[in-house]
Each structure stands twice: as C-alpha cells, then as structure tokens.
C-alpha cells in the first residue's frame, strides 16, 4: 500500500513537470535550404496569462 501511494505521488509530480515543458526546434538557415525551396514553421505557445505566436520563413 505504501509503495503504491509513493508511486502515485511521484507520477503526479512527473505529470505536472511534463505539462510545463516546451519543445525547441532547429530552424535551418538559408545556406542549407534547397535552392528555390522554402521552409516555414509556425509555433504557438500558450501560457496561463498570454499567448505567443512565432513564424519563421527561410528561402
């Protein structure tokens, strides 16, 4: 019973930590993008008090 309670408590903390993580992406530079091709990335971050929108275009 004690082991199960400890496991549940640890899973709760891991779950809360996971919700606060953010993904990071590498954006290719223009010199490694194929000629006459483009790369577009749009990232939307939501927080409890604000929203951030970022767009990246490489040609």
C-alpha positions as CSV (number, residue, x, y, z in Angstrom):
1,X,0.0,0.0,0.0
2,X,2.8,2.4,0.9
3,X,4.6,1.6,-2.3
4,X,1.5,2.3,-4.4
5,X,1.0,5.6,-2.6
6,X,4.5,6.7,-3.3
7,X,4.2,5.7,-6.9
8,X,1.0,7.8,-7.3
9,X,2.7,10.8,-5.7
10,X,5.8,10.5,-7.9
11,X,3.6,10.2,-11.1
12,X,1.7,13.3,-10.1
13,X,4.9,15.3,-9.9
14,X,6.2,13.9,-13.2
15,X,2.9,14.7,-14.8
16,X,3.0,18.3,-13.5
17,X,6.6,18.8,-14.7
18,X,5.7,17.4,-18.2
19,X,3.0,20.0,-18.6
20,X,5.5,22.8,-18.2
21,X,7.9,21.8,-20.8
22,X,8.3,23.4,-24.2
23,X,9.5,21.9,-27.5
24,X,12.5,23.5,-29.2
25,X,13.1,23.2,-32.9
26,X,16.1,24.0,-35.0
27,X,15.4,26.3,-37.9
28,X,17.5,25.7,-41.0
29,X,19.5,28.6,-42.3
30,X,19.2,29.8,-45.9
31,X,22.5,28.3,-46.9
32,X,21.4,24.7,-46.2
33,X,17.8,25.0,-47.5
34,X,17.4,23.5,-51.0
35,X,17.7,26.1,-53.8
36,X,14.3,27.6,-54.8
37,X,12.6,25.8,-52.0
38,X,11.3,27.2,-48.8
39,X,10.9,26.2,-45.1
40,X,8.1,27.6,-43.0
41,X,7.5,26.9,-39.3
42,X,4.8,28.4,-37.1
43,X,4.9,28.0,-33.3
44,X,2.1,28.9,-30.9
45,X,2.9,29.0,-27.2
46,X,0.0,29.3,-24.7
47,X,0.5,30.3,-21.1
48,X,-1.9,31.0,-18.3
49,X,-1.7,34.8,-18.9
50,X,-0.6,35.2,-22.5
51,X,-0.2,33.7,-26.0
52,X,2.9,33.9,-28.2
53,X,2.9,33.3,-31.9
54,X,6.1,32.9,-33.9
55,X,6.6,32.4,-37.6
56,X,9.9,31.5,-39.4
57,X,10.3,31.6,-43.2
58,X,13.5,30.6,-44.9
59,X,14.0,30.7,-48.7
